[in-house]
Amino acid sequence: MNLYELGCLSEVDFASFWAQVEEDDARRKSKEGDCEKALIKLEPGSGSVQKCAEMQGHRRSVLGKKALTFELVSRHFCMPIKQAAQELNVGVTVLKKRCRELGIPRWPHRKVKSLQTLIDNIQELGKLTEQEDGNLTKSKVESLQQEKKLIEERPEVMLDERTKELRQMCFKEKFKRRQQLIMGHGTW
């Protein structure tokens, strides 16, 4: 019922109004109960469960704990945890808990991103000094790619000390080059 159907309050039959409200409430509760029963009876990932959850407007996870396998989660290491949780259709807290159960102490996105940036920087700096150490650059890039792959397979592994030193050296070299460009152009 809306206000136009009610008309003037003195003309309202409150008994029929409350009967209509209770009927609507009972219908809504019945739908919720049916959805709860469907969620219990059906397998996770079933289309009916998905439809029922969407019908009620709930953002329930169709993925159960068992469905969040290491392989599925590891495909999302290249993105931030919030984005990965959205892609997996679970909450961030649920994803973190499941990661701990799978032996992933921290979300490895930043480590993977750092290694990819380091690989890109080495390749860029290698192009500038290609005549001197072309094979050296290639071997460093290959070892970094192997380390990146290892971290994607076993995220609890720490970065190698040589990798950390190489990252620091690349940062310093890029900083020096930027400073030389600024000084050369006289922009201060």
Short mmCIF file of the C-alpha atoms (twelve columns), coordinates in Angstrom:
data_MODEL
# 
_entry.id   MODEL 
# 
loop_
_atom_site.group_PDB 
_atom_site.id 
_atom_site.type_symbol 
_atom_site.label_atom_id 
_atom_site.label_alt_id 
_atom_site.label_comp_id 
_atom_site.label_asym_id 
_atom_site.label_seq_id 
_atom_site.Cartn_x 
_atom_site.Cartn_y 
_atom_site.Cartn_z 
_atom_site.pdbx_PDB_model_num 
ATOM 1   C CA . MET A 1   0.000   0.000   0.000   1 
ATOM 2   C CA . ASN A 2   1.138   3.502   -0.694  1 
ATOM 3   C CA . LEU A 3   -0.039  6.862   0.613   1 
ATOM 4   C CA . TYR A 4   -2.414  7.441   -2.291  1 
ATOM 5   C CA . GLU A 5   -4.237  4.210   -1.498  1 
ATOM 6   C CA . LEU A 6   -4.505  5.218   2.153   1 
ATOM 7   C CA . GLY A 7   -6.217  8.533   1.425   1 
ATOM 8   C CA . CYS A 8   -7.213  10.479  4.484   1 
ATOM 9   C CA . LEU A 9   -6.110  8.953   7.785   1 
ATOM 10  C CA . SER A 10  -9.608  9.188   9.207   1 
ATOM 11  C CA . GLU A 11  -10.871 6.946   6.407   1 
ATOM 12  C CA . VAL A 12  -8.156  4.286   6.877   1 
ATOM 13  C CA . ASP A 13  -9.160  0.861   8.064   1 
ATOM 14  C CA . PHE A 14  -6.163  0.163   10.326  1 
ATOM 15  C CA . ALA A 15  -7.058  -3.510  10.745  1 
ATOM 16  C CA . SER A 16  -6.844  -4.192  7.000   1 
ATOM 17  C CA . PHE A 17  -3.721  -2.008  6.749   1 
ATOM 18  C CA . TRP A 18  -1.890  -4.054  9.420   1 
ATOM 19  C CA . ALA A 19  -3.125  -7.298  7.867   1 
ATOM 20  C CA . GLN A 20  -1.568  -6.218  4.554   1 
ATOM 21  C CA . VAL A 21  1.720   -5.281  6.292   1 
ATOM 22  C CA . GLU A 22  1.868   -8.630  8.116   1 
ATOM 23  C CA . GLU A 23  1.110   -10.508 4.887   1 
ATOM 24  C CA . ASP A 24  3.913   -8.684  3.073   1 
ATOM 25  C CA . ASP A 25  6.278   -9.398  5.964   1 
ATOM 26  C CA . ALA A 26  5.333   -13.107 5.984   1 
ATOM 27  C CA . ARG A 27  5.922   -13.313 2.207   1 
ATOM 28  C CA . ARG A 28  9.362   -11.708 2.593   1 
ATOM 29  C CA . LYS A 29  10.328  -14.056 5.434   1 
ATOM 30  C CA . SER A 30  9.144   -17.041 3.425   1 
ATOM 31  C CA . LYS A 31  11.407  -16.056 0.534   1 
ATOM 32  C CA . GLU A 32  14.356  -15.628 2.924   1 
ATOM 33  C CA . GLY A 33  13.652  -19.028 4.482   1 
ATOM 34  C CA . ASP A 34  13.518  -20.662 1.059   1 
ATOM 35  C CA . CYS A 35  16.837  -19.062 0.209   1 
ATOM 36  C CA . GLU A 36  18.427  -20.276 3.461   1 
ATOM 37  C CA . LYS A 37  17.189  -23.819 2.776   1 
ATOM 38  C CA . ALA A 38  18.529  -23.673 -0.769  1 
ATOM 39  C CA . LEU A 39  21.910  -22.506 0.490   1 
ATOM 40  C CA . ILE A 40  22.101  -25.435 2.871   1 
ATOM 41  C CA . LYS A 41  20.888  -28.133 0.452   1 
ATOM 42  C CA . LEU A 42  22.712  -27.190 -2.745  1 
ATOM 43  C CA . GLU A 43  26.390  -27.413 -3.617  1 
ATOM 44  C CA . PRO A 44  28.467  -24.208 -3.676  1 
ATOM 45  C CA . GLY A 45  28.739  -22.821 -7.174  1 
ATOM 46  C CA . SER A 46  25.280  -24.042 -8.167  1 
ATOM 47  C CA . GLY A 47  23.317  -21.603 -10.307 1 
ATOM 48  C CA . SER A 48  20.304  -21.820 -7.964  1 
ATOM 49  C CA . VAL A 49  22.343  -20.705 -4.982  1 
ATOM 50  C CA . GLN A 50  23.738  -17.795 -6.992  1 
ATOM 51  C CA . LYS A 51  20.267  -16.793 -8.182  1 
ATOM 52  C CA . CYS A 52  18.780  -17.081 -4.712  1 
ATOM 53  C CA . ALA A 53  21.523  -14.973 -3.154  1 
ATOM 54  C CA . GLU A 54  21.117  -12.320 -5.851  1 
ATOM 55  C CA . MET A 55  17.319  -12.435 -5.478  1 
ATOM 56  C CA . GLN A 56  17.614  -11.477 -1.824  1 
ATOM 57  C CA . GLY A 57  20.147  -8.760  -2.546  1 
ATOM 58  C CA . HIS A 58  22.760  -10.371 -0.317  1 
ATOM 59  C CA . ARG A 59  26.376  -10.382 -1.299  1 
ATOM 60  C CA . ARG A 60  26.937  -13.915 -0.193  1 
ATOM 61  C CA . SER A 61  29.923  -15.831 -1.332  1 
ATOM 62  C CA . VAL A 62  29.123  -18.672 -3.652  1 
ATOM 63  C CA . LEU A 63  32.660  -19.944 -3.154  1 
ATOM 64  C CA . GLY A 64  32.976  -22.094 -0.082  1 
ATOM 65  C CA . LYS A 65  36.178  -22.511 1.900   1 
ATOM 66  C CA . LYS A 66  37.009  -25.644 -0.054  1 
ATOM 67  C CA . ALA A 67  36.664  -23.828 -3.406  1 
ATOM 68  C CA . LEU A 68  39.404  -21.322 -2.550  1 
ATOM 69  C CA . THR A 69  42.333  -23.530 -3.492  1 
ATOM 70  C CA . PHE A 70  45.940  -22.418 -3.664  1 
ATOM 71  C CA . GLU A 71  45.875  -22.624 -7.476  1 
ATOM 72  C CA . LEU A 72  42.823  -20.369 -7.695  1 
ATOM 73  C CA . VAL A 73  44.179  -17.854 -5.202  1 
ATOM 74  C CA . SER A 74  47.668  -17.828 -6.746  1 
ATOM 75  C CA . ARG A 75  46.276  -16.655 -10.087 1 
ATOM 76  C CA . HIS A 76  45.443  -13.369 -8.379  1 
ATOM 77  C CA . PHE A 77  48.846  -12.637 -6.771  1 
ATOM 78  C CA . CYS A 78  49.529  -10.037 -9.465  1 
ATOM 79  C CA . MET A 79  46.783  -7.752  -8.114  1 
ATOM 80  C CA . PRO A 80  46.115  -6.055  -4.768  1 
ATOM 81  C CA . ILE A 81  44.214  -8.138  -2.224  1 
ATOM 82  C CA . LYS A 82  41.072  -5.980  -2.402  1 
ATOM 83  C CA . GLN A 83  40.851  -6.453  -6.145  1 
ATOM 84  C CA . ALA A 84  41.585  -10.176 -5.819  1 
ATOM 85  C CA . ALA A 85  38.814  -10.547 -3.237  1 
ATOM 86  C CA . GLN A 86  36.384  -8.854  -5.624  1 
ATOM 87  C CA . GLU A 87  37.463  -11.118 -8.472  1 
ATOM 88  C CA . LEU A 88  37.010  -14.190 -6.271  1 
ATOM 89  C CA . ASN A 89  33.683  -12.848 -4.959  1 
ATOM 90  C CA . VAL A 90  34.681  -13.091 -1.295  1 
ATOM 91  C CA . GLY A 91  35.453  -10.563 1.381   1 
ATOM 92  C CA . VAL A 92  39.009  -9.483  2.120   1 
ATOM 93  C CA . THR A 93  38.867  -10.989 5.610   1 
ATOM 94  C CA . VAL A 94  37.687  -14.355 4.271   1 
ATOM 95  C CA . LEU A 95  40.468  -14.313 1.684   1 
ATOM 96  C CA . LYS A 96  43.100  -13.475 4.307   1 
ATOM 97  C CA . LYS A 97  41.899  -16.263 6.609   1 
ATOM 98  C CA . ARG A 98  41.926  -18.773 3.772   1 
ATOM 99  C CA . CYS A 99  45.405  -17.628 2.734   1 
ATOM 100 C CA . ARG A 100 46.700  -18.271 6.246   1 
ATOM 101 C CA . GLU A 101 45.132  -21.745 6.138   1 
ATOM 102 C CA . LEU A 102 46.888  -22.353 2.803   1 
ATOM 103 C CA . GLY A 103 50.258  -21.268 4.244   1 
ATOM 104 C CA . ILE A 104 50.371  -17.779 2.697   1 
ATOM 105 C CA . PRO A 105 51.372  -15.482 5.575   1 
ATOM 106 C CA . ARG A 106 51.185  -12.231 3.558   1 
ATOM 107 C CA . TRP A 107 49.583  -11.303 0.258   1 
ATOM 108 C CA . PRO A 108 52.551  -11.361 -2.187  1 
ATOM 109 C CA . HIS A 109 51.342  -8.687  -4.633  1 
ATOM 110 C CA . ARG A 110 53.886  -6.070  -3.606  1 
ATOM 111 C CA . LYS A 111 56.757  -8.555  -3.735  1 
ATOM 112 C CA . VAL A 112 55.720  -9.748  -7.208  1 
ATOM 113 C CA . LYS A 113 55.205  -6.164  -8.402  1 
ATOM 114 C CA . SER A 114 58.610  -5.156  -7.026  1 
ATOM 115 C CA . LEU A 115 60.313  -7.998  -8.876  1 
ATOM 116 C CA . GLN A 116 58.523  -7.136  -12.119 1 
ATOM 117 C CA . THR A 117 59.568  -3.486  -11.766 1 
ATOM 118 C CA . LEU A 118 63.140  -4.608  -11.106 1 
ATOM 119 C CA . ILE A 119 63.075  -6.803  -14.219 1 
ATOM 120 C CA . ASP A 120 61.786  -3.883  -16.279 1 
ATOM 121 C CA . ASN A 121 64.438  -1.543  -14.843 1 
ATOM 122 C CA . ILE A 122 67.260  -4.024  -15.514 1 
ATOM 123 C CA . GLN A 123 66.072  -4.443  -19.100 1 
ATOM 124 C CA . GLU A 124 65.853  -0.664  -19.554 1 
ATOM 125 C CA . LEU A 125 69.294  -0.053  -18.085 1 
ATOM 126 C CA . GLY A 126 70.635  -3.018  -20.062 1 
ATOM 127 C CA . LYS A 127 69.515  -1.405  -23.317 1 
ATOM 128 C CA . LEU A 128 71.462  1.721   -22.428 1 
ATOM 129 C CA . THR A 129 74.651  -0.255  -21.748 1 
ATOM 130 C CA . GLU A 130 74.062  -3.162  -24.143 1 
ATOM 131 C CA . GLN A 131 77.506  -3.058  -25.736 1 
ATOM 132 C CA . GLU A 132 79.265  -3.627  -22.425 1 
ATOM 133 C CA . ASP A 133 77.260  -6.352  -20.689 1 
ATOM 134 C CA . GLY A 134 74.472  -7.750  -22.901 1 
ATOM 135 C CA . ASN A 135 74.780  -11.331 -21.637 1 
ATOM 136 C CA . LEU A 136 75.061  -10.214 -18.014 1 
ATOM 137 C CA . THR A 137 71.762  -8.334  -18.267 1 
ATOM 138 C CA . LYS A 138 70.085  -11.331 -19.860 1 
ATOM 139 C CA . SER A 139 71.251  -13.695 -17.106 1 
ATOM 140 C CA . LYS A 140 70.130  -11.295 -14.354 1 
ATOM 141 C CA . VAL A 141 66.691  -10.955 -15.938 1 
ATOM 142 C CA . GLU A 142 66.357  -14.730 -16.214 1 
ATOM 143 C CA . SER A 143 67.336  -15.252 -12.569 1 
ATOM 144 C CA . LEU A 144 64.865  -12.557 -11.470 1 
ATOM 145 C CA . GLN A 145 62.090  -14.172 -13.499 1 
ATOM 146 C CA . GLN A 146 62.869  -17.501 -11.832 1 
ATOM 147 C CA . GLU A 147 62.723  -15.853 -8.423  1 
ATOM 148 C CA . LYS A 148 59.398  -14.227 -9.326  1 
ATOM 149 C CA . LYS A 149 58.017  -17.600 -10.391 1 
ATOM 150 C CA . LEU A 150 59.244  -19.163 -7.133  1 
ATOM 151 C CA . ILE A 151 57.469  -16.475 -5.088  1 
ATOM 152 C CA . GLU A 152 54.270  -17.033 -7.046  1 
ATOM 153 C CA . GLU A 153 54.520  -20.755 -6.244  1 
ATOM 154 C CA . ARG A 154 55.664  -20.308 -2.627  1 
ATOM 155 C CA . PRO A 155 54.768  -16.819 -1.358  1 
ATOM 156 C CA . GLU A 156 56.344  -17.359 2.062   1 
ATOM 157 C CA . VAL A 157 59.834  -17.307 0.474   1 
ATOM 158 C CA . MET A 158 61.792  -14.143 1.232   1 
ATOM 159 C CA . LEU A 159 63.609  -12.136 -1.419  1 
ATOM 160 C CA . ASP A 160 67.248  -13.049 -1.929  1 
ATOM 161 C CA . GLU A 161 69.807  -10.588 -0.503  1 
ATOM 162 C CA . ARG A 162 71.422  -10.183 -3.942  1 
ATOM 163 C CA . THR A 163 68.016  -9.245  -5.348  1 
ATOM 164 C CA . LYS A 164 67.563  -6.612  -2.650  1 
ATOM 165 C CA . GLU A 165 71.023  -5.184  -3.384  1 
ATOM 166 C CA . LEU A 166 70.295  -5.181  -7.114  1 
ATOM 167 C CA . ARG A 167 67.010  -3.366  -6.496  1 
ATOM 168 C CA . GLN A 168 68.856  -0.740  -4.456  1 
ATOM 169 C CA . MET A 169 71.519  -0.310  -7.160  1 
ATOM 170 C CA . CYS A 170 68.852  0.116   -9.859  1 
ATOM 171 C CA . PHE A 171 67.049  2.701   -7.773  1 
ATOM 172 C CA . LYS A 172 70.275  4.661   -7.271  1 
ATOM 173 C CA . GLU A 173 71.162  4.453   -10.968 1 
ATOM 174 C CA . LYS A 174 67.733  5.695   -12.046 1 
ATOM 175 C CA . PHE A 175 67.973  8.511   -9.490  1 
ATOM 176 C CA . LYS A 176 71.406  9.552   -10.840 1 
ATOM 177 C CA . ARG A 177 70.086  9.558   -14.411 1 
ATOM 178 C CA . ARG A 178 67.102  11.706  -13.432 1 
ATOM 179 C CA . GLN A 179 69.398  14.157  -11.633 1 
ATOM 180 C CA . GLN A 180 71.681  14.355  -14.675 1 
ATOM 181 C CA . LEU A 181 68.708  15.133  -16.890 1 
ATOM 182 C CA . ILE A 182 67.512  17.837  -14.524 1 
ATOM 183 C CA . MET A 183 70.994  19.372  -14.194 1 
ATOM 184 C CA . GLY A 184 71.603  19.143  -17.934 1 
ATOM 185 C CA . HIS A 185 68.403  21.013  -18.726 1 
ATOM 186 C CA . GLY A 186 68.960  23.585  -16.015 1 
ATOM 187 C CA . THR A 187 65.517  23.051  -14.465 1 
ATOM 188 C CA . TRP A 188 65.726  23.943  -10.800 1 
# 
